[in-house]
Amino acid sequence: MQHLRITVQGISYEVTVERLDAPESTSPPAPIQIVRAAAAGPVAAPKAVPKAAAAAGDVTSPLAGIVKSLDVPLGTKVKAGDLVITLEAMKMYTAMNAPVDGTITAIHVKVGDAVDEDQPLYTLG
């Protein structure tokens, strides 16, 4: 038997582990005791951006997720299909490409923001 401490998502657990390939012991196994220690620190949740109504030229999010990258700066001229923003939802990345040619006149989110479906991400002018 081995006594180990395992940390999962910032929470420590003390466990007793029996090696199955070790020779059998005649002593009964020790009772398992799980001890929950305080987390290393609070895990910051992504900040939710207030959802605003979409205006003319706004490109909205097709799904709820987290903004992982802003791939073009404000004022950039883009062509239809150019990558503008990357979202993450359920460990999968979604490329937000420009739907039409235009200039990025406003960016309504920043990296790390949580966004809802149909929330404006940026404006094409």
Sequence and secondary structure as in RCSB ss.txt:
>XXXX:A:sequence
MQHLRITVQGISYEVTVERLDAPESTSPPAPIQIVRAAAAGPVAAPKAVPKAAAAAGDVTSPLAGIVKSLDVPLG
TKVKAGDLVITLEAMKMYTAMNAPVDGTITAIHVKVGDAVDEDQPLYTLG
>XXXX:A:secstr
 EEEEEEETTEEEEEEE  TTS   SS            SS      B       TTEEE SS EEEEEE S TT
 EE TT EEEEEEETTEEEEEE SSSEEEEEE   TT EE TT EEEEE 
